[in-house]
Structures are given as C-alpha cells and as structure tokens.
C-alpha cells in the first residue's frame, strides 16, 4: 500500500509539471518615473532627462530624432536627443547653448516611444519647470555721497533692467519708511549690456537714495517681487533684505585717543581739562578720533599742534610724502559706533604738554 501511494503522488507531480501554460503575459507597463529639471527656480542647465521604469532600448545606436521620440518643448530648444543608457533619454543642448533663465519650459510627451516588447506609456503627458528668476544676490557700499547718502553696488544673478530695479529695490528706514533709489550703471563693470525690450540690462547697478537719509540711523536695502530679466519673461519673486548698514552721525572731532600706563584706553574730548589720571603713555599710539571718516591729507593741512611733531626743524615732514588718502568711505558699518581714527605718524615726547587745534 505504501508503494501505491508513492506512485500516485509522483504521478500527480508529473501532471503538474507537464501541464501546458494557459496564457502568455502581455508587455510590462512602461512609465516615466522622473523628469529633470523639475520645480521652480532651477539652474539653467544644458540637459533635460526623462527616466523610465525599465529598459526601453538596447545598447547600440542611441541617437534619436525629435520625430522619433514624440516630445515637443516650448519655448523651443535645439535638442540633440540621445539615450544615455537603456532607461534614460536626454535632450542635450550644444556647447554654446543652455536653457534661458527666468523662463518656464513646457514639455508635451506623446506615447510614441516604444520598448522592444511593444510597450508605450499609457497616455500623453505634460511637464513644466521654471529656471532661475531674477534677484539681487548681494550688495556692498560703493561710496558715501554724504553722511546720510550711501551708494550701494548691487550684484544680480542675471542681467536686469534699471527701471525694474528702481521700482522693486528700496531703502527701509525707521518705522518702515520707504525711500526710493536712483539707479545708474557701474562704470567698473566692463561686461556688455544685454537688451531686454529695447532697454539695457546689467548684472551690476549702483543705487543711491533719492533723498538723504536720517543721520546715525539703521537702514536696510530691500528687494521685493517684480524684477525684470533680460533672459526670459518670468519676473522675480524674492522678497528679502539685501544689506543692512548705518548712516553716519554729523561730522565732529571727538578728541584724542591714547592709552595710559595701565594700558587702558582714554578719550580726551576737546575743551575738557585733562586730569592727572588721564596721562597718555608716550610709548603707545596716539590718534585723533572723528565721528565720520576724514581724509588724512585734510588732517595734515588743518592740524595745528604745539610743539610741532617735527620738533625745531622747519623742513621736517613727519607725515611723509606718501599718498595715504583712504577715508574708509567704503566701510560697511555694522553698528552705530562713530569712531574713525587718524594716528599720529610719530611718537610723542614723554612729560610734554601738547596743544591741538584744527581749522
């Protein structure tokens, strides 16, 4: 009986193994799983890539025509279509070409690409992405026209028009006051302008407030949406602070700055009698302190100090002949400190009274 059961079991297995297939499976589904670039504010690349969920072609002749792939792009770009591998199809641009900034690109994909087993995507698909929109990237002080009139040098991520800069960059002051800016070309920018609707566009512009700002006050250069690019039609969407600084106070002579024998800093204001506790150490630097930057040449011309720094020699030139007229007008003021110093070029004598006057 045991042998009979074994033979019957073997017979059933044999029948199962030799049973004919009832039907063949159809082609496996073909899907686009990723398209790059995608999203907003993407870099202006030179390639668009479509990735499929499984192999579509075999390695060999990988180049394709636009008609073969059935993909249209608006605005039009000169694609060199090529399979990068068996699952990734790319639109490659030439060496001197790239996707334009500030532009929304739209792809329409027909179910024309066919895998070797005959599978195609289920239906037509659409895809879009937007390249980098215009915005101000950074700013620095170019110069100061007056204590309350800074001039900013502003750099943008693409060429923008002067009128859109004037409309959408401004200076925010106390109580959210808004001061418009005048925009002019930076002559130090040697790049040729890019034309945008008959208007010149540059990467760099100089911005000056239309009216003098309050003195010794925190101000912020800001941008808002609306910048117009020479590259494409999409306008800027950034709203952000670009640079913070402080205007200068009224110009004044703060006094003489030195250090005492304990190495503590002393400020001797003009017209204030000096006490015995405020004696300057002649072995340490001595400077003149001002509330705003001042040219060294102005100090040389207008300083009256007795006894003179050159001693009894009438031909002495203790300030030298070199050109050192840097006024620190390009400095970025990060706080409201008002201390701009011009150091004496030579040491002062010990146990000597000095009298300082300025015109």
Protein Blocks (a to p, Z undefined) as FASTA:
>chain_A
ZZmmmmmmmmmmmmmmmpccfbdcdddddddfbdcdedehiacdfbdcdddfbdfbdcdd
fbdcfklnopacddddddddddfblmbccddddfkbccdehiacdddddffbccfkopac
fbdcdddddddddddfbdcdfbdfbfklccdddddfbdcdfklmmmmgccddehhiacdd
dddddfklmbdcddeehiacdfbdcdddfbdcdehiacdddddehiacfkbmcdcfbdcd
fbdcddddddddfbjcdddfkopacdddehiacdfklcccfkbccddddfbdcdfklmmm
mpccdddfklmalkbcfkojbdcbbghlmpccfbfcdcdddddfbdcdehiacddddZZ
